[in-house]
Amino acid sequence: MAEKRIIGIDFTNNELRLVEVVQKGKGAVLEHFAVGEIPAGVFAAGKVVEVDRLRSVIKDLLTTHRFKGKKAILGVSGKFGVTRLITLPKMNLTQTRDAIQLQLSQYVPFSPGDTSYDYKVLREIKEEEQLQQEILLAATRRSMLQGLLQAVRKAGLTVVAVKITTLSSYNLFESDYFDADQAVGFCDVRDNVTDISFVGENLFRLSRSVEFGAASIIEAVRRKLGGSNEETLEYLQYNPVDLTEVFQASAEMEADIGGLAGVTQEEPRAKIVRDAVIRVLSTFVNELMRSIRYFESQQKRRARVGKVVIFGNISFLKNLEPYIAEQTGLDIRVVNEIPELTNSLSELDQRLYHDHAPEGVVAAGLAYDAVLSKRLEYNLMPREALVRRKTYNALKYVAGLYIVMVALALAYYFQKYETAEGFKTEIAKTERDLQKVAPYFTETENLKAEINKVAPKMEGVMSITKKMFPWEVLTTELAYMMEDYSWVTEYSLDAQKKELKITAITFKLSNFMTFWVSLHNSRIYNVTEEKIDLDLPDVPQDGGPTIAPGSGGGGGGAGASAPPPGGVSISPVSNRGGIAQFGGMRQMAQRPRPEPYYGLPQGPAGIGDITDFWRGRQRPFLVTVEAGHTFAIRDEFLKAQEDIYPGLDSLKVN
């Protein structure tokens, strides 16, 4: 449940009091307190003539003191707030309302068309054997409220009620009047008037205003001291008047004065101020006693006043309580703190509250009454504004009821169709996503059409691509096998048969052997058939070089009797009629034999001897090797290549 907080607003001609009260359980807490000066000229003849200046004062106080509430109650007092206790015959509510409306001009000093009023039936009484009803009527000027309501609303507050100040402030003093044997009077000392009201038998009985206020005291002191009203008020705030202080001249002073005929001692300033204040207060005491006698006469002596509670603009008066008690013979209570409220003010508000607590009683009473009451009585809001608010509240009630019913229906709906609602949520999300890509829909459709046109061609290209051999991998593997003095002159591949034929040339026999062995050890090529043709220089018949079994080991290992890879053996080279035998194959050697610079080593010689013979002493012979090989590409290599070009089922875009 949200906390209930109300701001009470009390106006005088010169001062604005704001008090915020918050409901805490069954009690109320004073949370914010502010007092501000109203500039001269804002009010004229009791009406607000400068709405924006008043709005600015209210707004500044709300901001400076950090008020949180948004609902406010305004108080009207003095001659603009009228209360009347009337007696009518017992009748129903409609008849009572019509009777009051008909006789309204007899009860209030305003024009009925300019009057905003409310009433409450207090009790039934019997007079002269007839059943009567006692009614308390409260009224104010409608035109006087317009400026106030406008200024408060412009300050950001919602006015929920307008009340007579005396009908709200006395609720703070229930402990003083509840079930009391005697009636209790309440005096609210304001700027120019003092509102005096009486409560007897636990009911509000009477209220009247007298021409006495703080301004009367300030003006009396100003005439004695000179200066402006502001200077006088500042003097009284810093020098409170002690009403019980007695000024006596010393014996020496009296002797000096008595010895000088016609010479008077200058009176102290404090005594001058006190005497001026007491003369004004005597007027107030007379008015108070006159009001008490009038109240008692109205009650036909059924209720006697035994106690008076005083609050308002009295902070510059010291010992007011014993002074008024001595003058009236009544039990007097001067309020120094706002009763019935727990104090939770900030440090800033607390300092202000310490100096101006009696002035904030009315504003606190307005807020306190609204916070703890379920129904605001004596609400003087203009009827048109009240009707609008009632209509607004009714609409809020209907809207709230409708929302509750819809919420219950939705809860039932979600409970029964949770899956369907989830699906609707997904649809809504998809629709939002589609809206985002809607501008690109046409381009997307065009792109899809182009893709569908190209798709068959791409399928054909991909089909061919999957069947193609990885040429780069095959040629790179072959390049790794070749040395600086060997190269490939022919490279032919039969893709259907997966067969490869290579023709290579080398400078030396050792280069050929290295290339030949590398082919057999390749991770890609699988030698299935080979044909080796060696084009070697002629070997001289008179002890020329031969490749003998088991000879040599140097010179790069060109000569060897061990069988090479693939089961092919290299036999010693012989020169019989120009034909050299190698591995059982015939070698035709018909090229002219070059003449060496020196003679070759005589007799059988190994490759190492031949190398030593030729090293640095004779130019090397060009050894040309043409080797034709037929290879099958290894199956495991081809299988691995399939992963590079995976098959595409379809390139059609749906």
PyMOL commands that set and color helices and strands:
alter all, ss='L'
color gray80, all
select helices_A, chain A and resi 51-64+78-80+93-102+104-107+112-114+142-154+166-177+214-225+229-238+251-259+269-298+320-328+347-372+383-416+418-467+471-481+509-520+565-567+607-614+635-642
alter helices_A, ss='H'
color red, helices_A
select strands_A, chain A and resi 5-11+15-24+27-37+43-44+47-48+71-76+81-89+115-127+130-141+158-164+183-189+194-200+203-210+241-242+305-312+317-318+331-334+342-343+486-494+499-506+525-535+579-582+585-588+624-633
alter strands_A, ss='S'
color yellow, strands_A
deselect
rebuild
show_as cartoon
